[in-house]
Amino acid sequence: MQKTKKVSLVWFRNDLRTVDNAVLAEACQNSDYVVGIYCFDLRLFQVNTFGFKKTEKFRAKFLIETIQNLKSQLDALNIDLLVYHDLPETVIPEVCETYNISNIYLQKEWTQEELDIEKALVAEVLEATNNSHKNIHFHSIYNQFLYHPKDINFEVTKTPQVFTVFRKKLEKYIPIREEIQTEKQPEENRINNNTSIPSLSELGFEEFEVHPHSAFPFKGGETEALNRLEDYFFNTKKLGFYKKTRNGLMGVDYSSKFSPWLANGSISARTIYHKVRQFEREHFKNQSTYWLIFELIWRDYFKYVSMKHGNQIFKLEGILQKDYEWSKNQNQINKWINGETYSDFVNANMIELKETGWMSNRGRQNVASYFAKELELDWRIGASYFESLLIDYDVHSNYGNWMYVSGVGNDPRDRKFNVQLQAERYDTNGKFRKLWLQPSLF
């Protein structure tokens, strides 16, 4: 009797790469044939409870570019990527039926919206397979960490309240896993793929050009991410100055700018880590090379915080369950969004965000602190606006950082930024403010 061929589906979400992709590698290892799928989920482009589109035009454009690149990267591995502008729970059961799928591989997620979509998908797949008497197995794999959850030396529920404690528990004791490689698949793996990637207008946006003053003029996708890494590390050696320049406000190279690619999984934290180590071996090691790894550990920290606390990271009282008085004054919210507050530094940063979908780390801390501590507005509204606009939106970092600066998260000192002093320190000559408040001068 002929053995039934094992056909697996890789459901891509925020792991949009081929290099160091544990989900893709495991599917290829354990299957005879592999098919990829990505859904431009309609819910991503709807208006949320705070009145913002969940995904605005900047991240939408970046996502389209990312999927175009993922498709060509998978093509090189003889893997087809099916692309749909629809709900996963609508499309995937049909795909399973068409291609006789027996296993679905996906990145393990733990935040509510992602889990709700998974649950809806599993229910639809079960219903479809009950009718056809087939079993489809789901394989959910951790794929977005620097420190893999199986390697850490404490229970996730015991994740420290303070970042420094978290870092010191891990960085000298837990080795970082090597990158995972995916083998090229046989030519017969190919299928008849007549799906297409939606355009910006099909997602409900007008086409636009990247702003000439954008500090993030890059395109989406794994190829662009790896090119940026090569350039920032090895061609220009800007990595060697990262700690000195990372609080900058203007230009392409004041920071690594890896965050948008990290956010949608076009590059892995492990790939960046191992390239830093390569740079240190081949060139030099200093505070700046360490500091980039330090920032990757921060990224991991907010992922562990969200695993530990679950939906509490989305609640007004935060993980500290602090009962502050918060306002929802729409006039003040609009002034903050439109760069019309009493602070020209806040205004310049907010206009940069509105025009480009990008803001520096220094800017983010200041505008968020101003929103929550000065205006005493419901911090979740600010977090939701960031979610909508930022090209590098990442659920764990976004809500972790907003809780942190709002006094309901992991900051043991509950600081408030003095935006005037910050402006004097980081924009001494006012060049950044002039760029966004008086653009005609540039």
N, C-alpha and C positions, 0 to 999 in steps of 0.2 A: 504493500500500500504506500502510495506517495505521501511523504510528510507535508503537512500544510505549512505554507510559508508564513513566517511571522512578520506582519506589517505593523509598524509603529508610527504614531503621529507625535511630532514635537510641537506643543502649543507654546509659541513664543509670546512673552508678555514684556517684562522689563529685563530681558536677558538677550538683547538683540545683537548677538555676536557669534562668531565661529571659534575664535581663539579663547581657550580656557572657559569653555562652556560645559559644565558637568552634565547638564540635562541632555544636550545634543550628543555628547560623547557616550553617555550611558545608553541612550537610545540606539546609537549606531553599533555599539558593542553587543547588544542583546537582541538584535533584529536582523531579519533577512533583507527587509526593505524599510526605508525611512522617508516620511513625508513631513514637511514643515507647514505650519499654518500660522497666520497672524490675522487678527480681526481688529479693524478700526471700529471699536465698540461705540455705538451711537451715544451711550451714556456719557462718554468722555467729552462730548461737545454740547451737552445740555447745560442749562442754567441751574445753579444750585440754590439752596435755601437762603444764601446771603445775597443772591442776585448777580453772581458772577458766572460766566461760562467756566466749566471745570478746566477746559483746555482752550486757551486763546491762540491767536494766529501764530505767535512766535514758536511755541512748542509744537503746534500742528505742522508747521513747515519743517521743523527739525526732525519730526517723527517721520514724515513722508520721505525725506532724504535718507533717513536711517533705514527704512524698510527697503528702499530702492537698493541701497548698498548691501543690506543683508541678503537680498535676493541674489545679487551677483556673487557674493561670497559663498552662498550655499550652492549656486550653480557650479562653481569651481570644484565643489565636493560631490557633484552629481546628485544633489538633493534639491527637489523642487519646493518652492515656497508658495503655498496657496494664500491668496490675500483677499479678504472680504471686508466690505463696509457694512457690517451687521453685528448682531449679538452673537457671542460665542455659543451660547446655549441653543441658538437657532441653527447655526451653520454646522457646528462640529458633529452632531449626531448624523447629519446627512452625509458629511465627508466620511465618517466611520463606515457608513453603509456602502457608499460608492467604492471605497478602496479596501474594504474588508479589514478594517483596523482592529487589532486585538489588544494594543497597549497605547496608552496616552502618557507622554512624559511632559512634565511641567516644572517650572521653578516654584519652590515652596514659598508661599506667602502667609502672612498671619494677620494683616489688618483687615478690618471689617468688609469694606467694599470688595476687595479681592476674594475674600472667603465666600461672600454672598454669591458672587458670579460663579465661583467654583461649585458651590452647592447647587445652584440652578442648573449648571452644566451636567453635573453627576446625575441629578434627577432625570433630566431629559435623555441622557445616554442610557440610563437604566431602563427607562420606559421603552425606548426604541429597541434595546437588546432583549428585553423580556418578550417583545413581540416576535423577534427573530431567533430567540433561544441561543443567543451568543453571549459570551462573557468578554467585557472590556475591562482591562485592569489599568488603574491610575497609578503613576509613579511620581511622587512629589519630592523634589530634590533641592536641598540648600545650595544656592548658587550665587549669592551676592555679598559674601563676607570676606574680610581679610582673615580674621580668626574664625575658622569653621566651628559651628556650635558643638560638634562632637569632640573638638580638641581643647576647649577651654577648661580651666581648672576650678570652676565653680558652677553651681546650678544656675540656670537662666533666672530663676525666681530669686536668686541671691545676687543679682547684678548690683554692684555698688551704687549708692546714691550719688557719689562724687566721682567725676571723670578721672581724676588723678589716681584714685584707688584702683579703678578699673584698669587703667593703663599699666600701673606698676605690677598688678597681678599677672599681666599677660606678656608685656613686651620682652622681658628677659628670660621667660620660662617656656613660652609656647612657640614652637617653630611654625613658620608660614608654609603651607603646602605648596608643592610645585604646581606649575600650570598644567592643565589637562589638554592633551592634543586630540583632535578628531581626525580619523583616517578618511581619505577620499573613498567614496563608495563606488561599487561597480557601475558601469554604464547602464546596465539594465534596471538600475534603481529609478530611472527617470519615468515620469508619468506624463499624461496629456494634461498640461496646465494652461487653461485659457482664462484664468483670473487676472485682474489688473489692479494696480495700486491707485486709490482715488487721488484726484487732484485737490488742491487747496479749495477751489470753488465747490467741488463736490462735498467737501466737509463743512461748507457754509461760510467760507472766508473769501475776501478779495485777494488776488495776488498782490505781493508787495516786494519792494527791494529792501535789503538790509540797510539800516541807517548808516550814513557815512561816518558817524562818530561812535559807532558801536564798539565796545571793548570786547565783544564776542562776535566776530564776523565769520565764524567757521560754519561749515556744513555738518549735518548729521551723518552718522555711520561709522562703522568700525575702521574703515580705511583712513578716514579723516582723523579719527582718534589716535590711531597708531602713528600717523604722520606727525601730528602735533607732539606726541610723546618723543618721537625721534628728533624733532626740531628743538623742542624746549630743553631736552636733556643733552643730546649729543652734538647737534649742529651748532647751537648757540651757547650751550653750557649755562643757560639761564637758571637751571636748577641750582647751581652753585651760589646764587644770590637770592633764592626764594624767600628766606626768612627776612631779609632786609626790605624786599619790595612788596611782600604779600599784602600789606595794608594800603597799597596804592589805590588810586581811583580812576586813572585814565590810561588808555592804551591796551595793547594786546598782551604784553608780556609782564605786567606787574605781578601776575599769579599764573599758575599752571593752566587754568581754565579747563581742567579735566572734568569738572562736576557735571556738565550736561551729558557727556558720554557715559559717565559713571551712573547717572540717574536712570537712563533707560537701558543700561547694561550693554552699551556698544563696546565698552572696555571693562575689564575686571580690576578690582583693587589689587588682586594678586599680581596681575601683569605689571601694573605700575610699580608695586613693591619690588618685584624682582629686577625691573629695569633700573630702579634706584640703586639696588645692590650692585648691579653690573656697572653703573656709572662710578660708584665708589671704588670698585676694583680697578677700573680702567683709567680713572682720572683722579679724583680726590674725594675725601669724605670730610664734611664739615657740619656746622649747625643747620645749614640750609637743607642738606640732603636728609638729615634726620627729621627736620621739621615737616617735610612733605609726608613722611611716614606717620609722623605725629598726627597730621590732619586726617590721614586715612583711618587711624585708630579712633579719632573723634566720630568719623562717619559710622564705623562699626558700633561705637558706643550708643548712638541714638537708635540703631537697629535693635540692640539688646534691650534698651530702655522700653521700646515699643513692644517687644516680645514679652517683657516682664509685666508691663502695666496694661496691655491690651487697649480697650476703648477709652481708658482714662486719659490718654494723651489728647483726645478730641474734646474733652469736657472742660467747661469754663473754669472749674476749680483746679484742673490739672492733676498731676500725680501727687502734689502736696496737699490736695483737697483744701486749698486756701479760699476763704470766703471773703473776697474783696468786693467792693462796689464797682460795677462796670457800667459804662454808658453805651447806648447804641445811637448816639446823636448823629443823624444822617448828614447834617450840614458839616460837622467836623470830619466825618469819614470822607465825604466828597472833597473837602479842602485838602486832606492828606493825600488822597488818590491823585488829585490834579496839581499838586505842588503849589498850594496856596496857603500854607501855614505861616506862622510867625517866624519860622526858621528857614533861612535861605539854603542852608546845608541840607535839611530834610527835603526841601522843595526840589533842589537840583537832582538829588538821588531818585526821587519819585518820578520826575519827568524822564530821567534816563530809563527807568524801568518801563514806563508807559510807551516810550518811543522805540525801545530796543529789546525788551524782554530780559534784560540783564541788569544786575546791580552788584557792586563789589561787596565783599564780606563786611568791610568797615561800614559801608552805607547801610547794609541790611540791619546790622546791630543798632545803628543810630535811629533809623526810621521806625524800627519795631519798638525800641525803647520809648521813643517819643509818643508813638501811638498808644502804648499800654500804660506807661508811667506818667507821662506829661498830660495827655488828653484823657487818660483813664477809660479808653474805649475797649469794648469786648475784643480781647486779643484774637479770638477765633475768626473774626471778620478780617483782620489784617492777614492772618495765616491763609485764609481762603482766597484773598486777593493775590497773595504771592503764588498760591497754587495755580491760579488762573494764568498769571502773566509770565512767571519765570520759566525760561528754557530748561533750567536744571532742577525743576521741581522734583523732590524726592520726599515721599510721605513721612519717612522717619526723621530725616534731618529738618524738614520744614516745621513740623509740629514740635519736635524736640527743641529746636532753637527758639521758636516762639514762646513755648512754655518757659524756657530758660530766662529769656529777657523780660518776661512778664511777671516773674516772681512766683510762678506756680510749678516750676520744673526742677532742674538739677543744679541750679546756681546756689551754693551754700551762703553766698554773700548778698543775694538779692539786690544787685547793683542797678543804678539808674544812670544812663549816659547823659553827660552835660554836652548837648549837641553843639553849643557855641564853642566850648573849649576843644571839642573834637574837630570842629571845622578849622580852628586856628592851628591845631597840631597837624592835621592830615591834608589840609588844603590851604596852607599858609599864605600863598599868593592869590588865592581865590580863583585860580585857573579853572578848576573843575566846575565851580558854581557859574562862572562866566560862560563856560561851554554850553551848559544846559539852560541857563536862565537868560543869557543874551547870545544865542547861537549865531547871530548875524556878525558878531565880532570875529568869528573863526572861519 
